């Protein structure tokens, strides 16, 4: 039993089932018990949120933070949109002033990516005698072509990268779910050329990407080189915690992938879960945060998604946490 008691009890459970069917980890803890208690307490007897009910729910409570108020308002807004989707006329509240994002990733354009690749290939010009001179250009291409997390790319072993099948096995990633990823033929060419020069005779357990001295890549070192690459490529950096950072390559991959699927006329209702699985996200919430960053570089994507079903993609604030 879900414990719901208001007139919306069955519809709240239907809403949970709907979200879970799309891959969301959607449970009672998503604020729905509070919404149910609210409608019970005000004695609602008619399905469909009224403006008066919405204003009362969304008004700021004593000692409440702006962040919490925004989240509460968003919860009711998304449920109300769901009610409209299934045929009930329901008032959809406007959200209070958005909470400023603490992190806005840089979405690389195609031109910027080409300049970055060129800079990576000229690493000796700005990082002379580096033990990363051969593995670093491959490292950046892996991140940009697969959307892997930095730690996942560094952790790849020789046996994890199947150069015959064009796949890589990602072991024990952030969400503890191994996944087998296919990758593009252009990346396969790069990986084969690198492996033929640097992995001949190496053991399967050894890192696929290694420094010239055989040591595994260091996360801090790759970031420092990345900063130099950006400068060499003429891509501005905003300073500490301003980016672009290596994680922006993951965001850029997600945005470009979804935009390409949309351009090819694929059904976005089914594309997002596929992209979510590829990225190794535990649920669609994490992926949708990436999706909402496509609008500046890829106009129209959000509009296309909202036409599929508006209640699938709630308004979110963004943080670099996935």
C-alpha positions in Angstrom: 0.0 0.0 0.0 1.2 3.5 -0.8 -0.5 5.2 2.1 -2.1 7.9 0.0 -5.5 9.1 1.4 -6.5 12.1 -0.7 -8.8 12.2 -3.7 -5.6 11.9 -5.8 -4.5 8.6 -4.1 -5.0 6.4 -7.2 -3.7 9.0 -9.6 -0.6 9.6 -7.5 0.2 5.9 -7.7 -0.5 5.9 -11.4 2.0 8.8 -11.7 4.6 6.8 -9.8 4.0 3.8 -12.1 4.3 6.0 -15.1 7.6 7.6 -14.1 9.1 4.2 -13.1 8.1 2.8 -16.5 10.3 5.4 -18.1 13.2 4.4 -16.0 13.0 6.9 -13.2 13.8 5.9 -9.6 10.5 7.4 -8.5 9.2 6.6 -5.1 7.1 8.1 -2.2 10.2 10.1 -1.2 9.8 12.3 -4.2 7.5 14.6 -2.2 4.3 13.0 -3.2 3.2 12.1 0.3 3.4 15.8 1.2 1.2 16.6 -1.8 -1.3 13.9 -0.8 -1.4 15.2 2.8 -2.0 18.8 1.5 -5.0 17.9 -0.7 -6.4 15.9 2.2 -6.0 18.8 4.6 -7.7 21.3 2.3 -10.5 18.9 1.6 -10.2 18.7 -2.2 -13.2 16.8 -3.7 -12.6 17.5 -7.4 -9.8 16.1 -9.6 -7.8 18.9 -11.1 -5.5 21.3 -9.2 -7.0 24.8 -8.9 -5.0 28.0 -9.0 -5.9 28.7 -5.4 -4.6 25.3 -4.3 -1.5 25.8 -6.3 -0.8 29.2 -4.8 -1.3 27.9 -1.3 1.1 24.9 -2.0 3.8 27.0 -3.7 3.8 29.9 -1.2 7.0 30.1 0.8 6.9 28.6 4.3 8.4 30.1 7.4 12.2 29.5 7.5 12.1 27.6 4.2 15.0 27.9 1.8 14.5 29.0 -1.7 15.8 25.7 -3.0 13.3 23.7 -1.0 10.4 25.9 -2.1 11.5 25.5 -5.7 11.6 21.7 -5.4 8.2 21.6 -3.8 6.7 23.8 -6.5 8.3 21.7 -9.2 6.8 18.5 -7.7 3.3 19.9 -7.9 3.9 21.4 -11.4 5.0 18.0 -12.8 2.1 16.1 -11.2 -0.3 18.7 -12.6 1.2 18.4 -16.0 0.7 14.7 -15.8 -3.0 15.2 -14.9 -3.4 17.3 -18.0 -1.7 14.7 -20.1 -4.2 12.0 -19.0 -7.2 14.2 -19.6 -7.9 16.1 -16.4 -8.0 19.9 -16.5 -5.5 21.0 -14.0 -3.7 24.3 -13.2 0.0 24.2 -13.8 1.8 26.6 -11.5 4.6 28.8 -12.5 7.8 28.1 -10.7 9.3 30.6 -8.3 12.4 32.4 -9.4 14.9 29.7 -10.4 17.8 28.9 -8.2 21.0 29.9 -9.8 22.9 26.9 -11.0 26.2 26.2 -9.3 27.6 24.6 -12.4 27.0 25.3 -16.0 29.0 23.0 -18.3 30.5 24.1 -21.5 29.0 22.4 -24.5 31.7 22.2 -27.2 30.7 23.1 -30.7 32.0 21.0 -33.6 34.5 23.7 -34.5 35.8 23.8 -30.9 36.2 20.0 -30.9 38.2 20.0 -34.1 40.5 22.7 -32.6 40.8 20.8 -29.4 41.8 17.6 -31.3 44.4 19.6 -33.3 45.8 21.0 -30.0 46.0 17.6 -28.5 48.0 16.3 -31.4 50.5 19.2 -30.9 51.0 18.6 -27.2 54.8 19.0 -27.5 54.2 22.6 -28.5 52.9 23.5 -25.0 53.8 20.6 -22.8 57.3 19.5 -24.2 58.8 16.1 -23.3 55.5 15.0 -21.7 55.1 11.3 -20.9 51.5 11.8 -22.0 52.4 12.9 -25.6 50.9 9.8 -27.2 48.2 8.6 -24.8 46.7 12.1 -24.1 45.3 12.7 -27.7 43.7 9.2 -27.5 42.3 9.9 -24.0 40.6 13.1 -25.2 39.1 11.3 -28.2 37.8 8.5 -26.0 36.0 11.0 -23.7 34.5 13.0 -26.6 33.5 10.0 -28.7 31.9 7.8 -25.9 31.0 10.2 -23.1 32.9 8.2 -20.6 33.7 9.7 -17.2 37.4 10.5 -16.8 37.9 7.8 -14.2 36.3 5.2 -16.5 38.6 6.0 -19.4 41.7 5.9 -17.1 40.6 2.6 -15.7 40.2 0.8 -19.0 42.5 -2.2 -19.3 43.8 -3.8 -22.5 41.3 -6.7 -22.2 38.5 -4.3 -21.7 38.9 -2.8 -25.2 37.9 -5.2 -28.0 39.5 -4.0 -31.2 37.9 -6.8 -33.2 34.3 -6.1 -32.2 34.7 -2.3 -31.6 33.5 -2.4 -28.1 34.7 -1.5 -24.6 33.7 -2.9 -21.3 33.3 -0.4 -18.5 33.8 -2.2 -15.2 32.4 -1.1 -11.8 31.5 2.4 -12.8 29.9 5.0 -10.6 26.6 3.2 -10.4 28.1 -0.3 -10.0 26.7 -1.5 -13.3 29.1 -2.9 -15.9 28.2 -1.9 -19.4 29.5 -2.9 -22.9 29.7 0.0 -25.2 30.1 0.0 -29.0 32.1 2.9 -30.4 32.5 4.6 -33.8 34.7 3.3 -36.6 36.7 6.5 -36.5 37.6 6.0 -32.8 38.4 2.3 -33.6 41.0 3.5 -36.1 42.6 5.7 -33.5 42.6 3.0 -30.8 44.0 0.4 -33.2 46.9 2.7 -34.3 47.7 3.5 -30.7 47.5 -0.1 -29.5 49.7 -1.3 -32.3 52.5 1.0 -31.2 52.1 0.9 -27.4 50.3 -2.2 -26.3 52.2 -4.9 -28.2 53.3 -7.6 -25.7 51.5 -6.0 -22.8 49.3 -8.0 -20.4 45.5 -7.8 -20.5 45.3 -6.5 -17.0 47.5 -3.5 -17.8 46.0 -0.1 -18.5 45.0 0.5 -22.1 46.2 4.1 -21.9 49.6 4.5 -20.3 52.3 7.1 -20.0 55.6 6.5 -21.8 57.1 5.2 -18.5 54.2 2.6 -18.3 52.4 4.3 -15.4 48.7 4.8 -15.4 47.3 8.2 -16.2 46.8 10.6 -13.4 43.6 12.5 -13.2 45.1 15.8 -12.0 47.8 15.7 -14.7 45.2 15.1 -17.5 43.3 18.1 -16.3 46.4 20.4 -16.2 47.2 19.3 -19.8 43.6 19.8 -20.8 43.8 23.4 -19.6 46.9 24.0 -21.7 45.2 22.3 -24.7 42.2 24.7 -24.4 44.5 27.7 -24.4 46.5 26.4 -27.4 43.1 25.8 -29.2 41.9 29.3 -28.5 39.0 28.1 -26.3 38.6 30.5 -23.3 38.6 29.1 -19.8 36.7 31.0 -17.0 39.0 30.1 -14.2 38.7 27.7 -11.2 35.3 25.9 -11.2 34.2 27.8 -14.2 35.3 25.5 -17.0 35.4 24.1 -19.5 36.6 20.9 -17.7 37.1 17.4 -18.8 33.6 16.5 -17.7 32.2 18.9 -20.2 33.2 16.4 -22.9 30.7 14.0 -21.4 28.0 16.6 -21.4 28.9 17.6 -25.0 28.7 13.9 -26.1 25.2 13.5 -24.6 23.9 16.7 -26.2 25.4 15.9 -29.6 24.1 12.3 -29.5 20.5 13.4 -28.8 20.6 16.1 -31.3 21.8 13.7 -34.0 19.0 11.2 -33.2 16.5 14.0 -33.4 17.9 15.2 -36.8 17.6 11.6 -38.1 14.0 11.5 -37.2 14.3 8.9 -34.4 11.6 8.6 -31.8 12.9 10.7 -28.9 10.6 8.9 -26.5 12.7 5.8 -26.9 16.1 7.5 -27.5 16.5 9.1 -24.1 16.5 5.7 -22.2 19.0 4.3 -24.7 21.3 7.3 -24.2 20.9 7.0 -20.4 22.0 3.4 -20.4 25.0 4.2 -22.7 26.1 6.9 -20.3 25.8 4.6 -17.3 23.2 6.7 -15.5 21.2 5.0 -12.8 18.0 6.7 -13.9 16.7 9.2 -16.4 16.8 12.1 -14.0 20.6 12.4 -14.5 20.3 12.2 -18.3 17.6 14.8 -18.5 19.8 17.3 -16.8 22.2 16.9 -19.7 19.4 17.1 -22.2 18.3 20.5 -20.9 21.7 21.9 -21.7 21.3 21.2 -25.4 19.1 24.3 -26.1 21.9 26.9 -26.5 24.0 24.8 -28.9 21.2 22.7 -30.4 18.0 24.8 -30.5 14.7 23.1 -30.6 15.6 19.8 -28.9 13.7 20.6 -25.7 10.6 21.6 -27.7 10.7 18.3 -29.6 11.0 16.4 -26.4 8.2 18.3 -24.7 5.9 17.5 -27.6 6.4 13.8 -26.9 5.1 14.2 -23.3 5.6 17.3 -21.3 5.5 15.6 -17.9 8.5 13.4 -18.7 11.0 16.3 -18.5 10.6 18.5 -15.4 12.4 21.7 -14.9 15.7 21.0 -13.1 18.7 22.8 -11.8 22.1 21.5 -12.9 25.1 20.3 -10.9 28.2 18.4 -12.0 27.3 15.3 -10.1 26.9 12.6 -12.7 
